[in-house]
Amino acid sequence: MSSVIAVTTDRFAQEVLEASAEVPVLVDFWAAWCGPCRTLAPVLEKLAAETGAKLKVVKVDTDAEPALASRFAIRSIPAVKLFRHGRVVAETTGAQPLQAMRAFVAPHIPKDGADLIAEARALRRRGQHAAALALLAPLRGPQDTESAAELAACLALTGSPAEASAALDALPPVAQSDPAVHAGRALVRFAGIAASPDETDAIQSARVTAARALLRDDLDAGLEALLGAAQRNRRYATGEGRTDVLAAFSLFAPDDARLAVARRRFAALLH
């Protein structure tokens, strides 16, 4: 059964304009006699199958629906128009290969949670904290541990540490031991450190340097700064430094070879 439905004039408002408030709607203006239209049709079928509920694909027979063809100034077919929130946001003409149609719709396909988290993380690492937080707005509310951790980091970096901690505290008790939550709490901690530089204190200066590196995902530089400070100051190493270093450890993947080396090095510093 085809996943591309035929739309008539009397159903256009509901099937296209109103529906485009929820998902992008791609409209293929075509006709039975048009060879390029017949070439494009299976491409759009594949596109509809690939995108599933993220994109609605419909077709309008310009011979059967001349009013719609006139309304949208169809001069040649196949003509493809992409609707979002009731208006055309992109358009193209002619038979296009699948790769080209994927690229055509890609900027308008809603991102899922994993995509948003990855993009927000990339923005955070580049120091674009407000942009990262804005991107995560759809994920506020009930969350998994990954989204809660990234949201918390971005909240802390944009000056809302209390809200950041609350986002993690709101997760159920069973989630509190999740590595992503530990990493989120570490990022909140380092965001606070990065926001409180003290150039007159060598240890605090090292902590700020480390925190800024860790927040941009430069784990090697960040951990080296903390271990160096711990090596120079035993009081720091056995006190606040221990908490800093353990927080930094939580940012590494559990099977990262660097982690085992760093743990041995820190243990040697303490003993």
N, C-alpha and C positions, 0 to 999 in steps of 0.2 A: 504493500500500500504506500502511495506517495505521501511524503511528509510536506510537500509543497501544495498548498491549497489554492484553488481558484477563487478569486474575489470579484464580486460584481459591484456595480455602482451603489446599490442600496445597502451593501454590507461593508463598503469601504471605510466609512467613518468608524465603525466598531472594530473591524478586523485589522485596520491599519492605524488610523490616527489615535484612537483610544488605546489600543494595545501597545502602541509605541511609548506610552507612559511607563510601562513595566519593563519591556525589553526592546531592543532595536528591531525594526521590521524592514526586511528587504523586499522590495516589490519589483518583480520582473515584468516589464511591459513587453508583450510578445504577440505573435500571430501565427496561425497554423501554416501559412504559406512561406514563412521566413526560414531559410536554411540556417543562418547563424543562430536563430532562436532555438532551433532543434539541437544545435551543437552545444549551446549554453545550458539547456535544460538539465542534462544529467550532471553537469558540474554543480548546479544549484542544489540538486537532490543530494549530492555528496556533502556539500557545505551544510545543508540543513541537518543531515545525519550527524556530522561531526560536532556541530555547535549545540545540538539538542535544545534545551530550554533557554539557552542564552541568546538565541536569535530565532526570530520567526521569519519564515520565507513564504511569500505568496506570489501569485502570478495574476496578471490582468491581461485578458485578451483584448487587444486594442480594436479589433474588428467588431467584437461583440459589445464593447464598452467605449464607444467613441467619445462620450462626455468626459470620461476620466483621462483619455488620451489628450483631449483638448485642454482640460484643466491643468495638466502637468506638462504641457507644451512638448509632447512627444513628437519629434521630427524624424527619428530613425529608430529602428528596433534591431536587436533587443536593446532596450533602455532599462537600466537598473538604477533604482533610487532607494536610498536608505533613510528611513524615517526614525526620528527619536523625539519624543515629547511633542508629537503632532506636526513636525516640520521635517523637510528634507535636509539632512546633514551631510550627505555625500551622494554622488551619482557618477555613473560611467555608462558607456555604450559599447556595443559590439560583443562578439563572443570572446570570452576571456577564459584562460586556463584556470584550473583549481587554485594553483598557488597565487595567482593574481587576485582571485576573489577572496582568498584568505587574508591577503594583505589589505584588501579594500575594506573589509569589515573589522579587522583586528582592533583598530583604535577605538571602536565603538562598542565592543563586546564587554559587558560588565565583568570585572575581575572577581574571582572567587577569593575566599579568605586567604588561601596560601599565596596567591599572587600578590594580594595587598600587603601581606606581611613581608614578603621578600622585597617588594619595592620600597616599603617603608624602611626596612632595615638598611637598604642601600642608601637611601636619603640620609638616614641617621649617621651612617658611617662617613658620609661626605659633609656632615655638619649642618645639614638642612633640616633642623629639628622641627620647626613649625610645619613645614611641608609634610614631613613624615607623620606628624600627629594628625594633620588634616586628612591625610590619606586613610588613616585608621578609623576615622569617624564612624563608618558603617559597622565596625566591629565592637563598638561600645555596647555594654549590656552583657548578656550571657556569652561566655567565651571559652575557648579551649586554652590550654596552658601557653601555647605558642603565641597566640594573639594577645593574651593578657600580659605576658612578659614584655612583648615589644611595645604595647600600649603604655605599660608602666614606665619603661625606659624613656619613651618620648614625652610623657607627662613630666617626669622628673627633669628632663633636659629643657623643658619649656617653662620651668619655674613652678611646678605643682607637685612637689615631693609627697605631700600628704595624700593627694588624690592618686598618685602612683602607687603608694603602699596599699591604699584601699582597694585598688584594682586587683592586686594580688591576694589581699586578705579575703576578698569576696569569693575566691575560688573555694570549692569544697575541701574539707580536711584531707581527703584521699589524694587531692592534687598537690598539696603543699610540699610533698617530697619529690615531685617531678623535677628532673634536671632543668627543664625550661623555666620553672618557677624560681629555682635557685639562681639561675642565670639572670632572670629578671630582677631579683632582689639585689644581685651584685651590681647590675647596671644602675639601679636606683642609688645604691651606695656611692658608686663612682661618679655619678652625675652630681651628687652633693659635694663630693670632694673637689671635683673640677670647678665648681662654682665658688669655692672658698680658698683662693690662692693666698699664700703668705710668703712673699719673697724673702722675708727676714729669717725664716725658719727653713733650714736645709732639708729636714725630713718632710715637712709639709710641701715644700717645693717639689721634692721628688714624688710625693704622693699625687700632686696635681698633674705632673708630667705623666705619671703612670695612668692616672684616670683618663686623661684626654686620649692617650694612645689606646687604651682598652675600649673606650667608647667608639672609636673609629675602627675597631676590630683589629688593631695592630697588637695582637696578643703577645708576641715575642718582646716588643719594645716595652709594653706595659709591665709585663711580669719582670723583665730585667731591671726596670727602674725600682720596683718594689723590693726585689731580692737584694739589689745593690744597697738600698737604704737600710734593709734589715742587717746586712753584713756590716755596715758602718756603725750601727747603733743597736746594741743588744736590747736595750730597754724597749725600743720600738719593736724589735723582732719578737719579743715575748709578750707584747701587749697589743696595741692597735695594729701593728704590722702583721701579726698572726691572722687577725680577722681580714685585713686587706688581702693578704696572699691567698687565703682559703677562698675568698670571694673571687679572686682572679682565676683560681683553679676551676671554679664552677663554669667559667666561660669557655673552657676547652671541652671538646668531645671526650667522653670517657675513655675511648680507645686511642686518643692522640698520643703518639710516642713521646712528644715533648712533655706531656704531663708527668709521666713517671720520672723523667730526668729531673724536672723541677721539684717534685716532691722529695726526691732523695737529697737534692741540694739544700732545700729548706730545712729538712730534718737535720742535716749536718750543721747548719747554722745554729739551730736551737740547742744542739748537744755538743 
